[in-house]
Amino acid sequence: LARPGRGAPPSNLEATRRADRLHPQCLSLSSRSGMQLATLFSPDGAHLVCAGSSGHVHVWDVEQVLLRTAAGANPAVCTSFAAHGNAIYSLQFVTVKGQQLLVTGGDTDIAGWAWPLEACAGGGAPTPAFRLEHPRSTGLRGSVGALAECNALAFDPKSGLLFTAAGDSNAYAWDLGTGLLARTFSGHDGYLHCVAARPYASQIVTGSEDGTARLWDVRSTGSAAILRPPGESCGWCACAEVDATEDWLVCGWGAGVLTTWSLTAQTCTAAMPTGAPPQQLRFGAHSQSSVLSVGAEPIIYEWSLSGSLVQRITCASTSLFGVDSSTALREGGLIAVCGNAPQVQLFDATVGVVVSEVDTSE
């Protein structure tokens, strides 16, 4: 279930995405049993959110999950609704004019939802604060191309811009104050997998199927640098994350390797091999120098920025798409992970053991 490289046959996930585009009406048949493609703790760590191939968003109260698990009871979802009529690939919390929003990036659009989510009678979906669509390409005689999916999201609280990584090889910046497209970043030769913000440097980082990561100047939309791993080609750039100091960048590559970059020197300082293509990474909340990565294997890796392996954690899903961490409700921190199984697992970040599992098929 890894994302295919250029010229590779489509994976099951890619085939699912194509089927979803052709038959969105079929998604309701598996509204809660599909793959979970993204997971995220709320900014205060009190809630856990996940979303996936069905287009549903699921939300749990983390404290209640831990209490019910300790008591031997099954954790219950506190909110679940259909946010999109197709797959959701990415989640992001943002704040606009003092209002916190949960943003969901789907196969045909991007939506914002007031947080905390409002309760709806009969289990219906709340009203979105906004819906955005990537620009369509135009062809001969006024023909219009398909909508490009949103594969990743990033937010710059300094400027109020939301950045989206699209399947049309472009990144986009949206002014959430007006709901208008502010900038387009063009230059990659392939599908975009990821985007990360570097607010104080007024930059973003994008990773593409073309085998490069790019630094962009947000003010001019110009490409400030092109990053390639040293040595032979490492395949597509599947994921990227900038640390809180904005000095360090970590990228995951399709050949099964993570690379750490000094953004000051724009040089690669470490390479960390994985057993399969990485698909998501995060800096750990429990340690400023900790990097968590997951990919097309049932393993969470924790790395140091210097490239040392801290721990490997075995998961239930055989392919993992989302990972996040929080220190709000557990000493030492929690790690949440989701993948091709209809569940999200919570691990103790210090010792790497399962502390709870929440079922998305219920």
N, C-alpha and C positions, 0 to 999 in steps of 0.2 A: 504493500500500500504506500510505497514511497512515491513522491512526485517524480515523473519520468524526466530524463534529460532530453536534450534536443535529439530528435531522430529516434528516440526510444518508443516502444509501443506504449499505449496508454495504460496506466495503472487502474486498479479497481476504483480508486477515489476519482481519478480523472474521468473514467467511464461513467461513474455516478453523476458527476457534475454535468456531463454531456446529456445524460438521460434526464436529469432534473430540468435542463433547459427545454428539452423537447416535450416533457410530460409533467409540468408543474402540478397538474391536478392530481397526479398519483401520490404526491407527497403526503396527503392527509391519511393515506392508508398505513403509513408507518410514522405517524406524527411523533411518537415518543420512543421508537425502537431503533432509530438510525444511529450512525456514527456521531460521536460528539467531537466537534472540530475545534472548539475554543473553550477555555475556562479562565475565570478571572475572579479574584477577590475584590469586594467593594473597597473603596479607599480607606474606610475605617476598619476593615477586616471582619465586620460583623456578618457579612453575607457572602455566599459563593454563587457565582453565575456560570452557567454553561449553555452552549448552543451548538447546533450541528446540522446534519444533512436534512432533517425534517423541517427546518425553519422555525422550530420552537425555541423559546428561551425558558430555562428552568432556573429558579432561585431558591436557595436554602439558607436558613438561619444557622450559622456555623455553631454557635453555642448550643442550640437545640440538637443539632446533629451529634455533637460530642456527648451530650447528656443522654440522649436516647440510645446511642451506641453503647455507652457504659452500662446502661440499664438493660441491655439485651434486646432493645426494641429497634424496629426498622425506622431510620430517619425519614421524615415526611417532607416532601417539597412544600414550600410555602407559597410559591407562585409559579405558574406555568402557562404560557400562552403562545399562540402562533404569531410571531413578529414579522415573518416573511413567508411568501408562498413558495419559497425555494431555500436552498441551503444557506446557512450562515457560516462564514469562514473566520470572522474576527469580531472581537469585542474591545471596547475602550470606554473608560469613564472620562468625562470632560466637565468643565464648569463654564457656563456662559451667562454673563450678567447675574452672577450670584446663584444661578440655578444649576444643580448637578444633574447631569444626563448620562444615561447608559446609551452608547452608540453601538449599533449592530451593522456589520458589513456583510451584505448578502450577494447572491448570484446576479441580481439585476438592479439592486438599489442599496442605499445606506439610510438607516433610520435612527432617530434620536428619541429616547424615552425618558420622561421626567423621573428622577430618582429621589426618594424611594418610589418604587412602582405603585401606582394606584390600584386598589382592589376593584375588580370588575364583577358585576352581577353575572351569574351563570358561567363564570370561567372565561368570559370573553377577553379580547386583547384591549389594553389601554389605548388611548388615542396618542399617536406619535407626535412629538414636538416638531418634527420635520421629517421629510423624505427627500433624498437627493439621488440623482442619476448621473452617471458619467456621460460625457458628451458622446453622441453617436458619430461614427464616421459617415461621410457621404460619398457616393459613387457616381457613376454615369447616369445621366437623365434623372438626377435627383433621388436615386436610390439611397436608402438609409441602412447602415450596418446594425448589427446586434449590439445590445448593451453589454459593456465590459463589466465583469464581476469585480468585486472589491475583495482582494485577498488579504489585505492588512490595513491597519489603522494606526495613526500616531497623532498626538495632540501637542501643540505648543501653547501652554498657558500664558506665555508672555505676549504673544500676538493674537491669541484666540483663534488660530488657524487649525483646522482638522486636515490631516494629510491622508490620502488614500492611495494604495498601490493597486493598479488595475491590470486586467488581463490584456489591455491593448498596448502594453509596453510603456505607458505613461504613468506618472504620479500626478496627483491633483491636490491643490490646496483650496480649502473651502472656508469662507468667512462665515462662522456660525452665527454671528450677530445679524447678518443680513440673509443668510441662506444661499449666497451666491458663490459661484466659482470664482476664485481670486487669481489662481495661477496654474499653469500647466508646465510640467517638467518632462521634456522630450529628449531622447538621446539614446536610450537603451535599444538594443536590437531584438529583444525578446520579452516575453511575458514577465511581469513583475510579481515576485513572491512576497516581498517584505518592504517595510518602510519604518524608519526610526527617526525621532526628532532629536535635535541638538539645539535647544532654544536659545541659550545664551551666546552661541556662536552664529545664530541665525542660519542654521544649516539643517538639512535632512540627509539621511542615508537611505539608499534604495538598493535592493538586490534583485537580480534578474536571471532568467533562463539563459541569457547570453554569456554567463560565466563571469560577470563582473559585479562589484558593488560600486556605487557612485556617491560621492559627496556633492551636494547641491547648495548653492547660495540661495536662500529663500527670497532675498530681496530682489535678485536679478534673474532668477530661474536658470542661471548658468551652472554648468557642471564644474565644480571646483577641483575634483580629483577623481580618477578612476583607480580602483583598487582591485588587484588580482593576487591570488596566493602565489608565493614563490614556487618555482619548479614547474612541473607538468600541470596541465589543466586539472582542476579539481571539480569540474562540472558546474552546475548551476548554483547560484547563491540563493539558498532556500530561506534563510532567516538571519536577522541582524538585530542587535540591541546595543544601545549606548548607555554607559553607567551614569550614576547621578552626578559625578564630577565632570562629565563630558570629556574626560581625557582618554577614555578607553572604549573601543568598539570590538564586539565579538561577532563573527559571521559564521554561519554553518553552510557547508558546501556539499553538493550532491555526491561527490566521491566518498563521503564518509569522513569528514574532517571539520573541526572548528579551528578558526584562526583568531588570535587576539592582535589588535592593532593599536599602536599609540597614535591617537589622532593629532597630537602635537607634531610628531615627526612624520606621520603618515607612513609608518613602517610596520611590518608584521613582526611581532615579538615572540609568538608561541604558536604551535600547532598541536591540536589534540585529536587523535584518531578515535572515531566511533565505529561501532559494528555495522552501521547502516546509515543511509542518508539522514542527517538531522532535519527536523521539520519545525521546531520551535525552540526558543531559548529565552531565558530571563536571568537577570541578576537577582540573586537571592536576597530576600528581605532579612534573613537571619545573619547575613554576613556581607559586608560591603564588597568583599573581594571574591564572593562566591558566584559561580555561573552554573545555572541549571539548564540542561539540554535534553530534549527527547526527539525521537525519530522513528524510522520504520523498523522498530524492534521493541520488545517489552522492557526497556531499560530507561530509568532516569539516571543521567550522569550528573555529578556535581564536581566542578573543576575550580581550581584557583586561577587567578588571572595569569599566574606564571606558567600555567599549563599542567600543573600536577593534578592527578585524579584524586579527589577527596573521598568519594564513595559512589557505588553503583547500587541502584535500588530496582528490584524486579517487580513488574506490574502485571495486572490481569490482562490488559489489552495487548495484542501482539504487534500493534502499530499505534504510536502515540502522536497526537496532533497538537495538544495544548498543555501548558504547564504554567503555574504561578505559585507564589508563596506569600505568607503573611506571618507576622509575629504578634498580632493583636490579641489573640485569645489563648495562646499556648506558649509557655516558656520554651525557648529553643526554636519555635516556629513550626508552621504547617506547610506542606507542599501539596498542592492539588494537581492532579493529572487526569487527562481524558484521552480517549482514542477510539478504536473501532469496536469496542464493547459498549453496550448501553449503560454505562455507569461512569461515575467520577470517584476516584480514590483519593483519600487524604492520608498523608504520611507524616510522621514525626520527623522534622528536618534534621534533628540531631542524630538519631539512631537509625533512621530509615525504615521504620516498621509501620505497617498499616494501622491507623487509628480509627478509620471509618470508611465505609463505602456507601455512596448514594446511588440509587437505581433510577435511571432516566426512563425506563420502560414502564414504570408504574403509572 
